[in-house]
Amino acid sequence: MKISSLPRLKEYPAYLFLTGYSVLILVPLGWMVIASVKPRGEMFNTPFSLPSTIDWRGYQRAWNGGLLRYVGNSLIVTGSSVVVTIVVGCLAAYALARMKFIGRRVIYGIVIAAYAIPLHGILVPLYDTIVKLHLTNTYFGLILPYVTFGLPFAITILYAFFIDFPSEIVEAARLDGCTELGVLWRIVVPLSMSGVASVAIFQGVQIWNEFLLALVVISDDALKTVPLGLVAFRGNYVSDWTAILASISVTSIPMLILFVAFQRQFIRSLAGSTK
Amino acid sequence: MTKRSRFSSRDGDRNSLQLSLHSKVSGVEVYPLPTQPLNGHRLEAILLPYLLVIPALVFLAVFMAYPLIETVTKSFFAYDITSPIQTFIGFSNYAELSRDPVFHIAAKNAVLFVIFSVLVQISIGTVLAALLDRGVRPRASLIFRTIIFAPLVLSIIAVGLLWQLILDPLVGLANAIVKAIGLHPPPLGWLGDPSIAIYVIMGISFWQYIGFVTLLLLAGMQQIPEDLYEAATLDGAGPLTCFCHLTIPLLRNTLIITTLLTMIGALRVFDFVYVLTRGGPGDATEVPAMMIYREAFFLGRMGYANAISVLLLIATVGLGFMQIRFSRRLS
């Protein structure tokens, strides 16, 4: 190894601090994985040791507990919410960014203001509304509110992309006979994909992990999303630590892999929340 | 009328796609067919923006504006979702809140959560971001970044359950480590001791969210032009001087926005409390969102829950508007 590729002496404190912090993050995650495959007795007797044999039965019990169903529900709810948010958000953002009409500024102001309203603050009447629409224990009971609370972020991000979109391209498409909607879906949206991806990733992570609304809207076990499922699991397998850890690992590891694979997009997406 | 114009626009859309594809692919010039009379076009042009924003506005009206108005107005009523009777009681819910010892605990915990979240997350986050930005080599920075941001993609519920097991007096890692270095773990358990439980919950939330603060601040730091640092270094400024007199002043707005976002997040805390303690032991870890949930869905006191919601809204919306104002200044 060349000397120059090693850190210089004065750089050591920086490496030390970052390494220390990283250990703090990695130890719980590592323990989660290791303890989930430890034979049950070893958790009490030798907490620091690696498992003597790898015992997958915790995963088996987690699987039999209906994990696949929870994951399926989360996929349906998250996928549809993200798609609807993007479609509805693109339409509104395009009108607000590139069309002149009476009330434009007021509507944009409403969207910005809506950004500040937390779901927690209007939970009870929101639940009431969902009850009145007969949407409790349905996917739509989650999807429609999730879309609503995702729209302010989606519209502000897409607005920023659309307003900077080069007018020459739009004009060229219009001269080719493209209608406004054609311009939007065939030209503007495909060329603003990094904005769309930002919205999709941000909303996807939020909705996948949302708990409070799901807790009050969904009580039917067949419709529970992953966070609800994990809590239900914890209740059913009170002292079966291995199965609980297995269920946490098996739902968390895919998210971590996705994060590592799409880190750049993910970071750009989260950094967008200061916009 | 609207229906017809929407229909024709869709047809026109299809035509134009074929035309534009055709003219692009073969290079043959094809002129768009005149599909409809001019005044139809003009009406469509006037109506179209409204048609585009209406779906979004309907969502916001039904699932946000209406519940928001209901939250405020129904906070002056006593009612339960299962019965149709709603009694107007004026400010009684608010008066009761001011006397409710559980709400006092919840409000105090919310304030503690806000103060400690800002102090701990912003200070550690700033140091981490500065080191990731300029303290280490790019490749090392990338690896550290991956680790530090990783907890952000996990659900709070998963993180909460994981830490619950780590802190478990019987099987958990925490007691084993504390004992191994010769100290005594808390006799009532980390989450069972009312004097420390809320701080343990805070610590777990920091474990997950310091990465978020770091990410926002790092994004802000990377906007600072490199030549400013070069100029400062030529003038003899060391890394620490650069950080204090260059990074921090230029990062001011990002720091303010990140602080506001952290405060809003701390006020909204629910999932961690639900999964770790449900507000216990006793009422020691009660927070406003937990109280709203229990008053409304267990005790059937919807009006009272709405009054708590209104106070929570005033705090978070106020901070939210400040954040929006600073964000606009930034861009």
Boltz contact constraints between the chains, C-beta under 6 A:
constraints:
  - contact:
      token1: [A, 14]
      token2: [B, 131]
      max_distance: 6.0
  - contact:
      token1: [A, 14]
      token2: [B, 135]
      max_distance: 6.0
  - contact:
      token1: [A, 14]
      token2: [B, 136]
      max_distance: 6.0
  - contact:
      token1: [A, 18]
      token2: [B, 131]
      max_distance: 6.0
  - contact:
      token1: [A, 18]
      token2: [B, 144]
      max_distance: 6.0
  - contact:
      token1: [A, 22]
      token2: [B, 144]
      max_distance: 6.0
  - contact:
      token1: [A, 22]
      token2: [B, 147]
      max_distance: 6.0
  - contact:
      token1: [A, 25]
      token2: [B, 147]
      max_distance: 6.0
  - contact:
      token1: [A, 28]
      token2: [B, 166]
      max_distance: 6.0
  - contact:
      token1: [A, 31]
      token2: [B, 173]
      max_distance: 6.0
  - contact:
      token1: [A, 32]
      token2: [B, 162]
      max_distance: 6.0
  - contact:
      token1: [A, 43]
      token2: [B, 171]
      max_distance: 6.0
  - contact:
      token1: [A, 47]
      token2: [B, 176]
      max_distance: 6.0
  - contact:
      token1: [A, 88]
      token2: [B, 55]
      max_distance: 6.0
  - contact:
      token1: [A, 88]
      token2: [B, 56]
      max_distance: 6.0
  - contact:
      token1: [A, 91]
      token2: [B, 52]
      max_distance: 6.0
  - contact:
      token1: [A, 92]
      token2: [B, 53]
      max_distance: 6.0
  - contact:
      token1: [A, 92]
      token2: [B, 56]
      max_distance: 6.0
  - contact:
      token1: [A, 95]
      token2: [B, 49]
      max_distance: 6.0
  - contact:
      token1: [A, 95]
      token2: [B, 52]
      max_distance: 6.0
  - contact:
      token1: [A, 95]
      token2: [B, 53]
      max_distance: 6.0
  - contact:
      token1: [A, 99]
      token2: [B, 49]
      max_distance: 6.0
  - contact:
      token1: [A, 101]
      token2: [B, 49]
      max_distance: 6.0
  - contact:
      token1: [A, 107]
      token2: [B, 53]
      max_distance: 6.0
  - contact:
      token1: [A, 112]
      token2: [B, 324]
      max_distance: 6.0
  - contact:
      token1: [A, 114]
      token2: [B, 60]
      max_distance: 6.0
  - contact:
      token1: [A, 114]
      token2: [B, 64]
      max_distance: 6.0
  - contact:
      token1: [A, 116]
      token2: [B, 317]
      max_distance: 6.0
  - contact:
      token1: [A, 116]
      token2: [B, 320]
      max_distance: 6.0
  - contact:
      token1: [A, 116]
      token2: [B, 321]
      max_distance: 6.0
  - contact:
      token1: [A, 117]
      token2: [B, 64]
      max_distance: 6.0
  - contact:
      token1: [A, 118]
      token2: [B, 268]
      max_distance: 6.0
  - contact:
      token1: [A, 118]
      token2: [B, 316]
      max_distance: 6.0
  - contact:
      token1: [A, 120]
      token2: [B, 268]
      max_distance: 6.0
  - contact:
      token1: [A, 120]
      token2: [B, 289]
      max_distance: 6.0
  - contact:
      token1: [A, 121]
      token2: [B, 309]
      max_distance: 6.0
  - contact:
      token1: [A, 121]
      token2: [B, 312]
      max_distance: 6.0
  - contact:
      token1: [A, 121]
      token2: [B, 313]
      max_distance: 6.0
  - contact:
      token1: [A, 122]
      token2: [B, 67]
      max_distance: 6.0
  - contact:
      token1: [A, 122]
      token2: [B, 68]
      max_distance: 6.0
  - contact:
      token1: [A, 122]
      token2: [B, 71]
      max_distance: 6.0
  - contact:
      token1: [A, 123]
      token2: [B, 292]
      max_distance: 6.0
  - contact:
      token1: [A, 124]
      token2: [B, 296]
      max_distance: 6.0
  - contact:
      token1: [A, 124]
      token2: [B, 302]
      max_distance: 6.0
  - contact:
      token1: [A, 124]
      token2: [B, 305]
      max_distance: 6.0
  - contact:
      token1: [A, 124]
      token2: [B, 306]
      max_distance: 6.0
  - contact:
      token1: [A, 125]
      token2: [B, 67]
      max_distance: 6.0
  - contact:
      token1: [A, 125]
      token2: [B, 70]
      max_distance: 6.0
  - contact:
      token1: [A, 125]
      token2: [B, 71]
      max_distance: 6.0
  - contact:
      token1: [A, 126]
      token2: [B, 67]
      max_distance: 6.0
  - contact:
      token1: [A, 129]
      token2: [B, 67]
      max_distance: 6.0
  - contact:
      token1: [A, 144]
      token2: [B, 63]
      max_distance: 6.0
  - contact:
      token1: [A, 145]
      token2: [B, 63]
      max_distance: 6.0
  - contact:
      token1: [A, 147]
      token2: [B, 59]
      max_distance: 6.0
  - contact:
      token1: [A, 148]
      token2: [B, 59]
      max_distance: 6.0
  - contact:
      token1: [A, 148]
      token2: [B, 63]
      max_distance: 6.0
  - contact:
      token1: [A, 148]
      token2: [B, 64]
      max_distance: 6.0
  - contact:
      token1: [A, 151]
      token2: [B, 56]
      max_distance: 6.0
  - contact:
      token1: [A, 151]
      token2: [B, 59]
      max_distance: 6.0
  - contact:
      token1: [A, 176]
      token2: [B, 20]
      max_distance: 6.0
  - contact:
      token1: [A, 177]
      token2: [B, 16]
      max_distance: 6.0
  - contact:
      token1: [A, 177]
      token2: [B, 19]
      max_distance: 6.0
  - contact:
      token1: [A, 177]
      token2: [B, 32]
      max_distance: 6.0
  - contact:
      token1: [A, 178]
      token2: [B, 16]
      max_distance: 6.0
  - contact:
      token1: [A, 179]
      token2: [B, 9]
      max_distance: 6.0
  - contact:
      token1: [A, 179]
      token2: [B, 12]
      max_distance: 6.0
  - contact:
      token1: [A, 179]
      token2: [B, 13]
      max_distance: 6.0
  - contact:
      token1: [A, 180]
      token2: [B, 48]
      max_distance: 6.0
  - contact:
      token1: [A, 181]
      token2: [B, 13]
      max_distance: 6.0
  - contact:
      token1: [A, 182]
      token2: [B, 13]
      max_distance: 6.0
  - contact:
      token1: [A, 182]
      token2: [B, 16]
      max_distance: 6.0
  - contact:
      token1: [A, 205]
      token2: [B, 153]
      max_distance: 6.0
  - contact:
      token1: [A, 209]
      token2: [B, 155]
      max_distance: 6.0
  - contact:
      token1: [A, 211]
      token2: [B, 157]
      max_distance: 6.0
  - contact:
      token1: [A, 211]
      token2: [B, 271]
      max_distance: 6.0
  - contact:
      token1: [A, 212]
      token2: [B, 270]
      max_distance: 6.0
  - contact:
      token1: [A, 227]
      token2: [B, 155]
      max_distance: 6.0
  - contact:
      token1: [A, 227]
      token2: [B, 157]
      max_distance: 6.0
  - contact:
      token1: [A, 230]
      token2: [B, 157]
      max_distance: 6.0
  - contact:
      token1: [A, 230]
      token2: [B, 161]
      max_distance: 6.0
  - contact:
      token1: [A, 234]
      token2: [B, 161]
      max_distance: 6.0
  - contact:
      token1: [A, 241]
      token2: [B, 171]
      max_distance: 6.0
  - contact:
      token1: [A, 248]
      token2: [B, 158]
      max_distance: 6.0
  - contact:
      token1: [A, 248]
      token2: [B, 161]
      max_distance: 6.0
  - contact:
      token1: [A, 248]
      token2: [B, 162]
      max_distance: 6.0
  - contact:
      token1: [A, 252]
      token2: [B, 154]
      max_distance: 6.0
  - contact:
      token1: [A, 252]
      token2: [B, 158]
      max_distance: 6.0
  - contact:
      token1: [A, 255]
      token2: [B, 153]
      max_distance: 6.0
  - contact:
      token1: [A, 256]
      token2: [B, 150]
      max_distance: 6.0
  - contact:
      token1: [A, 259]
      token2: [B, 153]
      max_distance: 6.0
  - contact:
      token1: [A, 270]
      token2: [B, 215]
      max_distance: 6.0
  - contact:
      token1: [A, 271]
      token2: [B, 219]
      max_distance: 6.0
  - contact:
      token1: [A, 274]
      token2: [B, 216]
      max_distance: 6.0
  - contact:
      token1: [A, 274]
      token2: [B, 257]
      max_distance: 6.0
  - contact:
      token1: [A, 274]
      token2: [B, 327]
      max_distance: 6.0
  - contact:
      token1: [A, 275]
      token2: [B, 327]
      max_distance: 6.0
